[in-house]
Amino acid sequence: MRKILAILLIQLLVITPTLANSATITITTNWQEIVINNKNETLVTRTEIFNYYANVFRDLTPVSYKYIDLKYTDIVKWSELYDSLQILVYYNLLENKEARIYPRNTLAAFWLYTLSEKIFWIEVLKYKNETELKSRNSNMNDLIFITNKFNEELKIIETNGDSSTIKKKKEIFQDVYEVLTEEHYKKDSYTKIELLDKAIEGLTLGTNDKHTTYFPPTDNENFQENLNGEFEWIWAYVEMEKPGKFMIISPITDSPAFKAWLKWGDQVLKVNGKEIWTENSTEEVISWIKGPKGTSITLVIKRWDSELELEVTRDKIIIKDVETEKISSNTFLISIRSFGQHVSEDFKEALTELSEEKYVNKVIIDLRNNGGWYLDQVADMLSYLVPEGKNTAVIKYLNWNQEYKSAGYELIDFNDYQIVILQNSGTASASEILAGTIKDYYPEATLLWEQSYWKWSVQRMKEYNDGSLLKYTIARWYTGWTETSIDWIGLTPDVLLEFDSEEYEKYETDNQLKKAINLK
């Protein structure tokens, strides 16, 4: 992400942070307007440094960063520093945690240069004496030096299409490959193809985007099989958050995973005694979990600070995208389990059924544990709820935006109903778009229970002739009207209520749904 942003800056960036000591630094890309005044060794504060860094990304960052609630204990909310820290947290350049920032303090020069390499993707430490940097604090000359080096790198990229640093890295990459295939002591234990596959996987890890993944040919076969749903396993949305960290996103309602009480945030440590290591891919772990219907599997999971051992019985189930039920004299329930290829047609049938109910004035839309899927389907579904010609969803790509417009299907008028949306931490992706856009156009709608998952990015799949596949992020999506994005944040519920699993296990009573029915 940071590397992509650095390239984007060639066209978009003009930064002018004004510092407290009245010095001005301007970074630009036309090489005619580099303005540096008041060159001196005046110390700069952390506030000035964080504002300086944040300005690099400010014009490129979706407004959703403003929804991040910072945990730092010594900053003023809604100040310029607060805004800058939100941006840096948004890009994972700072960890959002309960700690002190010490905004008036200075920062050791060594750490300023280290952060600059991470943020600007340039090499600056090699030009300085590390011992000298560690012995003093940051000053104006340091910011000026970093600014000039940043401009030099951008000029090289703009003129030659590649920077000297990147060229050197490519040469090192090639040399490492040759050394490992020719001279490594265990070179006979792996093939050149395996080595290259791992290297390509490493490139995807470098994006710092958990939704960008490379699947070697065998893994791709499993991935495509998973998409088609033609297999038997525990039925939960999962992801490898980072190497070796295999996470449960959401168990599909009434699935084996759901019945075994697997929950969002559970980290799977072992599968039938086999421990998950950093070398194991997502698809490899999934292959351990898959198996014949009716057979059981033992998972060791980490939930918060505890380790639990759960037994799950595999099954082959058919996910019905939409289910309906009149659950009281005036309440109609629409449960949307996933956004498959035909979910919009099923949603139309559900609304047709609703339109025939004369005494219903409340609609509950259940999106709990819905991990999403096809965006075009949810955009079409919103045409039943959003006025004709209005946006149902907006996708912002690298260089252009796509707006999904409502077709204005006039089947029912949702203004005639009290709308309640059930969501939880397993509500992700397309289901967050549905909930967020409904909230856009029907602000009186109530979101209940838990913060949603916060997955609002769009992936493309590119298959190669050797059978491998690259799944990579190409855009972010936003709600239709306010164009709100909650990537890394989630939709905040209006009413909080934790699901009572013990009550459900004993009495099969859904306390969240019960509350929604009785909500006035």
PLY file of the C-alpha trace (Angstrom):
ply
format ascii 1.0
element vertex 520
property float x
property float y
property float z
element edge 519
property int vertex1
property int vertex2
end_header
0.00 0.00 0.00
2.70 2.49 0.95
4.67 1.68 -2.20
1.59 2.23 -4.36
0.93 5.51 -2.58
4.48 6.64 -3.19
3.99 6.10 -6.93
0.66 7.91 -6.81
2.41 10.90 -5.30
4.19 11.53 -8.60
0.95 12.89 -9.96
-0.88 14.08 -6.88
1.43 15.35 -4.19
2.03 18.92 -3.15
2.69 19.06 0.60
3.24 22.20 2.63
3.34 21.50 6.36
3.79 24.67 8.39
5.92 24.05 11.46
5.75 25.87 14.77
9.15 27.48 14.26
7.91 29.10 11.03
10.11 26.99 8.76
8.38 25.78 5.60
9.09 22.69 3.55
7.34 22.11 0.24
7.53 18.75 -1.51
6.44 18.90 -5.14
7.05 16.95 -8.33
7.67 19.59 -10.94
11.20 20.16 -9.58
10.76 23.91 -9.87
9.02 24.77 -6.59
11.00 23.12 -3.79
10.79 25.75 -1.06
13.00 25.45 2.01
13.25 28.38 4.37
14.92 29.04 7.69
17.51 26.27 7.43
18.63 25.61 10.98
19.06 23.08 13.75
15.91 24.05 15.64
14.45 20.94 17.29
11.09 19.74 16.00
8.40 18.26 18.22
6.57 14.98 17.75
3.47 16.94 16.85
5.29 18.63 13.98
6.75 15.32 12.80
3.42 13.47 12.85
1.71 16.33 11.00
4.53 16.26 8.46
4.10 12.54 7.82
0.30 12.65 7.70
0.30 15.39 5.08
1.92 12.94 2.65
-1.28 10.89 2.61
-3.95 13.43 3.52
-5.33 14.11 0.03
-5.21 10.42 -0.89
-6.99 9.06 2.16
-10.75 8.25 2.20
-12.65 10.36 4.70
-13.47 7.21 6.65
-10.18 7.62 8.54
-11.97 10.29 10.58
-14.13 7.56 12.16
-11.12 5.97 13.86
-11.41 6.45 17.61
-7.87 6.96 18.87
-6.85 5.42 22.19
-3.90 7.70 22.96
-4.32 9.30 26.36
-2.61 12.68 25.99
-3.97 14.22 22.80
-6.80 16.68 22.24
-9.68 15.23 20.24
-10.36 16.87 16.86
-7.06 18.77 16.94
-4.73 18.82 13.92
-2.53 16.26 15.67
-5.55 14.00 16.33
-6.39 14.14 12.63
-2.81 13.35 11.62
-2.59 10.39 13.98
-5.87 9.03 12.58
-4.31 9.01 9.11
-1.15 7.26 10.30
-3.19 4.66 12.18
-5.37 4.17 9.09
-2.29 3.06 7.13
-0.93 0.93 10.00
2.04 3.28 10.35
1.25 3.69 14.04
-0.37 1.26 16.46
-3.60 2.54 17.99
-3.23 1.72 21.67
-3.70 3.20 25.12
-0.41 5.02 25.49
1.05 8.51 25.67
2.25 10.28 22.53
4.11 13.07 24.37
3.23 15.57 21.61
5.52 18.35 22.87
8.57 16.11 23.18
11.16 15.71 20.47
11.96 12.44 18.69
15.36 10.80 18.48
16.87 11.50 15.07
17.52 7.79 14.43
13.82 7.00 14.82
12.84 9.90 12.57
14.98 8.43 9.78
13.71 4.91 10.47
10.08 6.05 10.27
10.82 8.01 7.12
12.17 4.92 5.38
9.01 3.03 6.34
6.60 5.80 5.34
8.28 7.25 2.24
9.78 3.96 1.01
13.21 5.55 0.51
16.67 4.83 1.88
17.97 7.69 4.01
19.81 5.98 6.87
22.62 4.93 4.57
23.60 8.58 4.18
23.96 9.18 7.92
26.09 8.00 10.81
23.88 5.80 12.97
25.78 6.53 16.17
25.46 10.26 15.61
21.72 9.99 14.92
21.16 8.01 18.12
22.97 10.64 20.15
20.68 13.58 19.35
17.08 14.61 18.69
15.47 15.54 15.38
15.81 19.02 13.98
14.74 21.06 10.96
17.76 20.03 8.92
16.70 16.39 9.24
13.27 17.13 7.76
14.88 19.13 4.98
17.31 16.30 4.19
14.53 13.68 4.12
12.37 15.95 1.96
15.14 16.37 -0.61
15.84 12.63 -0.75
12.15 11.94 -1.21
12.04 14.39 -4.13
15.13 12.83 -5.68
13.51 9.38 -5.60
10.28 10.71 -7.14
12.24 12.48 -9.86
14.06 9.26 -10.76
10.76 7.35 -10.94
9.12 10.11 -13.01
12.07 10.35 -15.43
13.27 6.76 -15.72
10.27 4.74 -14.57
12.27 3.15 -11.76
14.41 4.34 -8.89
17.98 3.31 -8.25
16.89 1.72 -4.98
14.28 -0.45 -6.71
16.72 -1.47 -9.42
19.22 -2.56 -6.80
16.55 -4.56 -4.99
15.62 -6.35 -8.21
19.25 -7.25 -8.76
19.51 -8.55 -5.18
16.30 -10.57 -5.68
17.77 -12.27 -8.75
21.06 -12.95 -7.01
19.36 -14.43 -3.92
17.37 -16.76 -6.17
20.52 -17.96 -7.93
22.42 -18.45 -4.66
19.59 -20.45 -3.06
19.12 -22.68 -6.10
22.83 -23.32 -6.65
24.67 -23.04 -3.33
22.25 -23.68 -0.45
23.11 -26.79 1.57
19.52 -28.13 1.30
18.88 -27.07 -2.29
17.83 -30.61 -3.20
14.97 -30.47 -0.67
13.02 -27.90 -2.68
12.47 -27.19 -6.35
12.99 -23.93 -8.20
9.23 -23.74 -8.76
8.55 -24.05 -5.03
11.11 -21.35 -4.31
9.56 -18.98 -6.85
6.04 -19.66 -5.54
7.18 -18.72 -2.04
8.88 -15.61 -3.41
5.68 -14.53 -5.15
3.75 -15.14 -1.93
6.29 -12.89 -0.23
5.50 -10.11 -2.71
1.84 -10.24 -1.71
2.81 -10.07 1.97
4.77 -6.92 1.19
1.53 -5.09 0.34
0.47 -5.26 4.02
-2.98 -6.21 2.71
-4.36 -9.45 4.11
-6.84 -9.67 1.20
-4.05 -9.85 -1.39
-2.97 -13.47 -1.81
-1.11 -15.67 -4.27
-2.32 -19.26 -4.80
0.08 -21.75 -6.39
-1.65 -24.19 -8.79
-2.66 -26.80 -6.19
-3.87 -24.18 -3.71
-5.82 -22.47 -6.50
-7.71 -25.70 -7.21
-8.79 -25.82 -3.56
-9.67 -22.13 -3.61
-11.90 -22.49 -6.68
-13.53 -25.53 -5.09
-14.25 -23.47 -1.99
-15.85 -20.71 -4.07
-18.17 -23.23 -5.70
-19.15 -24.66 -2.33
-18.80 -28.26 -3.53
-17.08 -29.79 -0.53
-17.69 -30.96 3.00
-16.23 -29.18 5.97
-17.14 -26.99 8.97
-18.60 -24.02 7.06
-17.03 -20.85 8.36
-15.44 -17.85 6.69
-11.72 -17.95 7.45
-8.54 -16.08 6.62
-4.80 -16.23 7.24
-4.47 -12.81 8.89
-0.70 -13.10 8.70
1.63 -16.11 8.26
0.74 -18.74 10.83
-2.31 -16.84 12.17
-5.36 -18.73 10.85
-8.50 -16.90 11.98
-12.24 -17.57 12.05
-14.04 -14.56 10.51
-17.57 -15.86 10.95
-19.27 -19.25 11.26
-22.23 -19.57 8.89
-25.45 -19.68 10.90
-26.60 -23.23 11.72
-23.38 -24.67 10.25
-21.15 -27.22 12.02
-18.82 -24.37 13.02
-21.75 -22.40 14.45
-23.05 -25.39 16.40
-19.57 -26.04 17.84
-19.50 -22.42 19.10
-16.64 -21.23 16.96
-16.67 -17.43 17.01
-15.24 -14.45 15.21
-11.69 -13.79 16.37
-10.91 -17.41 17.22
-7.39 -18.30 16.15
-6.97 -21.93 15.12
-3.72 -23.24 16.57
-3.99 -26.95 15.78
-6.05 -29.17 13.48
-6.27 -32.76 14.74
-3.01 -32.21 16.62
-1.24 -30.69 13.61
0.13 -27.29 14.55
-0.21 -24.33 12.20
3.11 -22.67 11.37
4.09 -19.62 9.34
4.99 -21.90 6.42
1.39 -23.18 6.07
-0.85 -21.43 3.54
-4.55 -20.72 3.99
-5.54 -23.39 1.50
-3.23 -25.94 3.10
-4.91 -25.47 6.50
-8.36 -25.61 4.88
-7.37 -28.94 3.28
-6.61 -30.28 6.79
-10.07 -29.25 7.99
-12.01 -30.62 5.00
-13.19 -34.21 5.09
-16.11 -36.61 4.62
-19.54 -35.69 5.92
-20.22 -37.01 9.41
-16.58 -37.25 10.47
-15.27 -35.13 13.32
-12.26 -32.92 13.65
-10.61 -31.49 16.76
-9.53 -27.86 16.70
-7.39 -26.17 19.33
-8.26 -22.48 19.27
-7.08 -19.38 21.06
-9.93 -17.16 22.24
-8.68 -14.01 23.91
-6.16 -15.33 26.47
-7.53 -18.87 26.72
-6.96 -22.04 24.72
-9.97 -24.23 24.00
-10.36 -27.62 22.36
-13.49 -27.95 20.21
-14.81 -30.91 18.28
-16.57 -30.10 15.01
-18.51 -32.54 12.83
-18.05 -31.96 9.12
-21.09 -31.71 6.90
-22.12 -30.84 3.39
-24.73 -28.14 3.50
-26.58 -26.06 0.97
-26.50 -22.39 1.87
-29.83 -20.79 1.07
-28.98 -17.15 0.48
-32.30 -15.74 1.72
-34.82 -17.14 4.19
-38.03 -15.46 5.39
-40.38 -15.87 8.32
-43.27 -13.95 9.80
-42.21 -14.14 13.44
-45.01 -12.10 15.01
-48.25 -10.49 13.94
-46.44 -7.34 12.79
-42.83 -8.45 12.25
-41.26 -9.99 9.14
-37.77 -11.52 9.25
-35.47 -11.61 6.19
-32.30 -13.62 6.90
-29.56 -13.13 4.30
-26.86 -15.76 4.77
-24.54 -14.84 1.88
-24.48 -12.84 -1.33
-24.29 -15.61 -3.92
-24.84 -15.30 -7.66
-28.66 -15.29 -7.44
-29.29 -13.61 -4.09
-30.97 -10.57 -5.68
-33.65 -12.80 -7.20
-34.20 -14.47 -3.82
-34.41 -11.02 -2.18
-37.08 -9.99 -4.69
-39.13 -13.08 -3.75
-38.75 -12.18 -0.06
-39.98 -8.62 -0.67
-42.88 -9.90 -2.76
-43.87 -12.10 0.17
-43.51 -9.10 2.51
-45.73 -6.92 0.28
-48.57 -9.42 0.70
-48.48 -9.16 4.51
-51.11 -6.53 5.37
-50.41 -6.05 9.08
-46.61 -6.10 9.10
-44.95 -2.81 9.99
-41.51 -4.00 11.12
-38.82 -5.65 8.98
-35.80 -7.33 10.55
-32.89 -7.95 8.17
-30.52 -10.49 9.68
-26.94 -10.15 8.38
-25.18 -11.89 11.26
-22.28 -14.10 10.16
-22.77 -13.04 6.55
-19.27 -12.74 5.10
-20.48 -11.12 1.87
-19.56 -12.10 -1.70
-20.83 -10.52 -4.94
-20.99 -6.73 -4.92
-23.13 -6.51 -8.07
-25.79 -8.55 -6.30
-25.98 -6.29 -3.25
-26.00 -3.22 -5.52
-28.98 -4.69 -7.39
-30.75 -5.61 -4.14
-30.46 -2.00 -3.02
-32.45 -0.96 -6.09
-35.50 -2.17 -4.14
-34.67 0.25 -1.33
-32.98 3.27 -2.92
-34.76 5.84 -5.16
-34.15 5.46 -8.90
-30.95 7.05 -10.16
-29.40 7.39 -6.69
-26.14 5.64 -5.80
-26.42 2.23 -4.19
-22.66 1.80 -3.86
-19.50 3.58 -4.96
-16.21 1.89 -5.79
-13.07 4.02 -5.82
-10.31 2.51 -7.94
-6.76 3.74 -8.32
-7.55 6.34 -10.98
-11.32 6.39 -11.35
-14.61 5.85 -9.52
-17.53 3.58 -10.37
-21.03 4.44 -9.19
-23.76 1.81 -8.97
-27.11 3.44 -9.66
-30.48 2.26 -8.37
-32.83 0.87 -11.01
-35.70 2.01 -8.77
-37.57 -1.26 -8.43
-40.88 -0.08 -6.98
-41.95 -3.26 -5.25
-42.51 -1.88 -1.74
-41.91 1.39 0.11
-39.53 0.82 3.00
-40.59 4.12 4.52
-43.72 2.27 5.64
-41.71 -0.04 7.91
-39.58 0.11 11.01
-36.25 -1.33 9.83
-34.00 -3.28 12.18
-30.67 -4.72 10.97
-28.94 -7.47 12.92
-25.16 -7.52 12.53
-22.20 -8.95 14.40
-18.45 -9.23 14.06
-18.98 -11.77 11.27
-20.96 -9.27 9.17
-18.47 -8.39 6.45
-17.90 -7.01 2.99
-21.08 -6.91 0.85
-23.31 -7.25 3.91
-21.65 -4.15 5.39
-22.44 -2.28 2.16
-26.09 -3.34 2.42
-26.36 -2.29 6.07
-24.40 0.93 5.60
-26.36 2.09 2.54
-29.71 1.27 4.18
-28.56 3.41 7.11
-27.63 6.14 4.60
-31.10 6.38 3.09
-33.09 5.32 6.17
-31.29 6.98 9.11
-34.04 5.84 11.49
-33.10 2.22 10.81
-31.56 0.54 13.85
-28.28 -1.39 13.72
-28.15 -3.92 16.52
-25.57 -5.87 18.50
-21.87 -5.75 17.56
-19.31 -3.82 15.50
-19.17 -5.30 12.01
-16.07 -6.91 10.55
-14.73 -3.87 8.55
-13.89 -5.45 5.21
-14.64 -2.85 2.54
-12.14 -3.58 -0.19
-12.57 -5.04 -3.67
-10.41 -7.86 -5.01
-9.70 -9.02 -8.54
-8.54 -12.53 -9.45
-5.93 -13.04 -12.15
-5.25 -16.62 -13.23
-2.00 -17.62 -14.89
-1.37 -20.32 -17.50
0.37 -22.59 -14.99
-2.85 -22.76 -12.93
-1.76 -20.31 -10.23
-3.87 -17.33 -9.23
-3.33 -13.85 -7.80
-6.13 -12.30 -5.73
-5.36 -8.65 -5.14
-7.08 -5.50 -3.93
-8.00 -3.03 -6.67
-10.39 -0.65 -4.92
-12.35 0.34 -1.84
-16.10 0.54 -1.77
-18.31 3.09 -0.08
-21.96 3.45 0.88
-24.24 4.91 -1.76
-25.26 8.29 -0.41
-22.71 9.58 2.11
-19.90 7.54 0.51
-18.82 6.35 3.93
-16.06 3.75 4.16
-15.44 1.80 7.32
-12.41 -0.20 6.22
-10.54 -1.13 9.44
-13.32 0.44 11.51
-16.63 -1.40 11.03
-20.24 -0.26 11.32
-21.02 0.88 14.84
-24.33 -0.49 16.16
-27.01 1.73 17.67
-27.77 -0.87 20.35
-25.24 -3.25 21.91
-26.23 -6.71 23.11
-23.92 -9.70 23.34
-25.24 -12.99 21.96
-26.10 -15.36 24.83
-24.66 -18.67 23.63
-25.57 -20.49 26.87
-29.22 -19.50 26.53
-29.22 -20.58 22.90
-27.61 -23.93 23.76
-30.04 -24.67 26.59
-33.29 -23.28 25.21
-32.54 -22.54 21.52
-33.47 -18.94 22.30
-31.88 -16.19 20.22
-31.71 -13.29 22.69
-30.62 -10.80 20.01
-33.50 -11.63 17.69
-35.88 -11.58 20.66
-34.71 -8.06 21.52
-35.16 -6.94 17.90
-38.74 -8.24 17.88
-39.57 -6.29 21.04
-37.73 -3.13 19.99
-40.03 -0.09 19.91
0 1
1 2
2 3
3 4
4 5
5 6
6 7
7 8
8 9
9 10
10 11
11 12
12 13
13 14
14 15
15 16
16 17
17 18
18 19
19 20
20 21
21 22
22 23
23 24
24 25
25 26
26 27
27 28
28 29
29 30
30 31
31 32
32 33
33 34
34 35
35 36
36 37
37 38
38 39
39 40
40 41
41 42
42 43
43 44
44 45
45 46
46 47
47 48
48 49
49 50
50 51
51 52
52 53
53 54
54 55
55 56
56 57
57 58
58 59
59 60
60 61
61 62
62 63
63 64
64 65
65 66
66 67
67 68
68 69
69 70
70 71
71 72
72 73
73 74
74 75
75 76
76 77
77 78
78 79
79 80
80 81
81 82
82 83
83 84
84 85
85 86
86 87
87 88
88 89
89 90
90 91
91 92
92 93
93 94
94 95
95 96
96 97
97 98
98 99
99 100
100 101
101 102
102 103
103 104
104 105
105 106
106 107
107 108
108 109
109 110
110 111
111 112
112 113
113 114
114 115
115 116
116 117
117 118
118 119
119 120
120 121
121 122
122 123
123 124
124 125
125 126
126 127
127 128
128 129
129 130
130 131
131 132
132 133
133 134
134 135
135 136
136 137
137 138
138 139
139 140
140 141
141 142
142 143
143 144
144 145
145 146
146 147
147 148
148 149
149 150
150 151
151 152
152 153
153 154
154 155
155 156
156 157
157 158
158 159
159 160
160 161
161 162
162 163
163 164
164 165
165 166
166 167
167 168
168 169
169 170
170 171
171 172
172 173
173 174
174 175
175 176
176 177
177 178
178 179
179 180
180 181
181 182
182 183
183 184
184 185
185 186
186 187
187 188
188 189
189 190
190 191
191 192
192 193
193 194
194 195
195 196
196 197
197 198
198 199
199 200
200 201
201 202
202 203
203 204
204 205
205 206
206 207
207 208
208 209
209 210
210 211
211 212
212 213
213 214
214 215
215 216
216 217
217 218
218 219
219 220
220 221
221 222
222 223
223 224
224 225
225 226
226 227
227 228
228 229
229 230
230 231
231 232
232 233
233 234
234 235
235 236
236 237
237 238
238 239
239 240
240 241
241 242
242 243
243 244
244 245
245 246
246 247
247 248
248 249
249 250
250 251
251 252
252 253
253 254
254 255
255 256
256 257
257 258
258 259
259 260
260 261
261 262
262 263
263 264
264 265
265 266
266 267
267 268
268 269
269 270
270 271
271 272
272 273
273 274
274 275
275 276
276 277
277 278
278 279
279 280
280 281
281 282
282 283
283 284
284 285
285 286
286 287
287 288
288 289
289 290
290 291
291 292
292 293
293 294
294 295
295 296
296 297
297 298
298 299
299 300
300 301
301 302
302 303
303 304
304 305
305 306
306 307
307 308
308 309
309 310
310 311
311 312
312 313
313 314
314 315
315 316
316 317
317 318
318 319
319 320
320 321
321 322
322 323
323 324
324 325
325 326
326 327
327 328
328 329
329 330
330 331
331 332
332 333
333 334
334 335
335 336
336 337
337 338
338 339
339 340
340 341
341 342
342 343
343 344
344 345
345 346
346 347
347 348
348 349
349 350
350 351
351 352
352 353
353 354
354 355
355 356
356 357
357 358
358 359
359 360
360 361
361 362
362 363
363 364
364 365
365 366
366 367
367 368
368 369
369 370
370 371
371 372
372 373
373 374
374 375
375 376
376 377
377 378
378 379
379 380
380 381
381 382
382 383
383 384
384 385
385 386
386 387
387 388
388 389
389 390
390 391
391 392
392 393
393 394
394 395
395 396
396 397
397 398
398 399
399 400
400 401
401 402
402 403
403 404
404 405
405 406
406 407
407 408
408 409
409 410
410 411
411 412
412 413
413 414
414 415
415 416
416 417
417 418
418 419
419 420
420 421
421 422
422 423
423 424
424 425
425 426
426 427
427 428
428 429
429 430
430 431
431 432
432 433
433 434
434 435
435 436
436 437
437 438
438 439
439 440
440 441
441 442
442 443
443 444
444 445
445 446
446 447
447 448
448 449
449 450
450 451
451 452
452 453
453 454
454 455
455 456
456 457
457 458
458 459
459 460
460 461
461 462
462 463
463 464
464 465
465 466
466 467
467 468
468 469
469 470
470 471
471 472
472 473
473 474
474 475
475 476
476 477
477 478
478 479
479 480
480 481
481 482
482 483
483 484
484 485
485 486
486 487
487 488
488 489
489 490
490 491
491 492
492 493
493 494
494 495
495 496
496 497
497 498
498 499
499 500
500 501
501 502
502 503
503 504
504 505
505 506
506 507
507 508
508 509
509 510
510 511
511 512
512 513
513 514
514 515
515 516
516 517
517 518
518 519
